[in-house]
Amino acid sequence: MKLRHRMVAIKQAIKRHLERKTLHIKVYIPEHADRTETPLYRESRKKLFSISPRFIFKAEPGKCFICQKTEKELGAPLQSHHFGIERCFAEAAGIDWSLVKQDFPDFDWDNFDPLNPYSFVDDMSAQGLLLCEEHHIGEDSGIHATTFSLWIMQRYLKSGYRYSPSEIIS
């Protein structure tokens, strides 16, 4: 009898619940040039609609990395996200490029000039992800608004799962 009561208690304890977090983030963003859309960025972003990015995650060309929807399905443009080195950190003296090379081994590092870090940072085919607006900057579901461990779960949950008050996985 005790075992049965314990099992009931365990089942009740693992019921789904809404997790609320208030993030207070303190990060020093280095001084950097104003954001511009370089020719390399524009051209390499176009490639994300026909080729997969060259890094650890496999992404479908022309689709949001998380929900797998195209611009046509969304009725809105996909956004590109710097997945690796955010543009505001491009000029930071503290980047250990040997560590970046380990995570992005397919990039043409032989032609990389650390004095021009934008040759990597603006190359969306090297480190870009296409994301719909919701999964890029959305309040409860965007990579810029939540922790990585929660954000990435949206990619792996089954269709129909209620992820947040504003999103059901589809």
ChimeraX attribute file (.defattr): number of C-alpha atoms within 10 A of each C-alpha:
attribute: neighborCount
match mode: 1-to-1
recipient: residues
	/A:1	5
	/A:2	6
	/A:3	8
	/A:4	9
	/A:5	10
	/A:6	11
	/A:7	11
	/A:8	10
	/A:9	11
	/A:10	11
	/A:11	10
	/A:12	10
	/A:13	10
	/A:14	8
	/A:15	7
	/A:16	7
	/A:17	7
	/A:18	8
	/A:19	6
	/A:20	6
	/A:21	8
	/A:22	6
	/A:23	9
	/A:24	6
	/A:25	6
	/A:26	6
	/A:27	6
	/A:28	7
	/A:29	9
	/A:30	13
	/A:31	11
	/A:32	12
	/A:33	11
	/A:34	7
	/A:35	8
	/A:36	9
	/A:37	8
	/A:38	12
	/A:39	11
	/A:40	16
	/A:41	20
	/A:42	13
	/A:43	14
	/A:44	20
	/A:45	24
	/A:46	15
	/A:47	17
	/A:48	22
	/A:49	17
	/A:50	12
	/A:51	14
	/A:52	20
	/A:53	27
	/A:54	18
	/A:55	19
	/A:56	12
	/A:57	10
	/A:58	11
	/A:59	20
	/A:60	20
	/A:61	19
	/A:62	22
	/A:63	24
	/A:64	25
	/A:65	22
	/A:66	25
	/A:67	18
	/A:68	18
	/A:69	18
	/A:70	21
	/A:71	16
	/A:72	10
	/A:73	10
	/A:74	13
	/A:75	9
	/A:76	11
	/A:77	14
	/A:78	23
	/A:79	18
	/A:80	20
	/A:81	21
	/A:82	16
	/A:83	16
	/A:84	16
	/A:85	18
	/A:86	12
	/A:87	21
	/A:88	15
	/A:89	18
	/A:90	22
	/A:91	18
	/A:92	14
	/A:93	9
	/A:94	9
	/A:95	14
	/A:96	9
	/A:97	11
	/A:98	9
	/A:99	9
	/A:100	13
	/A:101	13
	/A:102	11
	/A:103	14
	/A:104	18
	/A:105	13
	/A:106	13
	/A:107	18
	/A:108	12
	/A:109	15
	/A:110	6
	/A:111	9
	/A:112	13
	/A:113	11
	/A:114	15
	/A:115	8
	/A:116	11
	/A:117	18
	/A:118	18
	/A:119	19
	/A:120	26
	/A:121	24
	/A:122	26
	/A:123	22
	/A:124	26
	/A:125	24
	/A:126	25
	/A:127	24
	/A:128	27
	/A:129	30
	/A:130	30
	/A:131	26
	/A:132	26
	/A:133	17
	/A:134	19
	/A:135	26
	/A:136	23
	/A:137	17
	/A:138	15
	/A:139	13
	/A:140	18
	/A:141	24
	/A:142	22
	/A:143	21
	/A:144	15
	/A:145	15
	/A:146	19
	/A:147	13
	/A:148	11
	/A:149	9
	/A:150	14
	/A:151	18
	/A:152	17
	/A:153	13
	/A:154	24
	/A:155	16
	/A:156	10
	/A:157	16
	/A:158	12
	/A:159	12
	/A:160	10
	/A:161	12
	/A:162	14
	/A:163	16
	/A:164	13
	/A:165	8
	/A:166	11
	/A:167	14
	/A:168	14
	/A:169	16
	/A:170	13
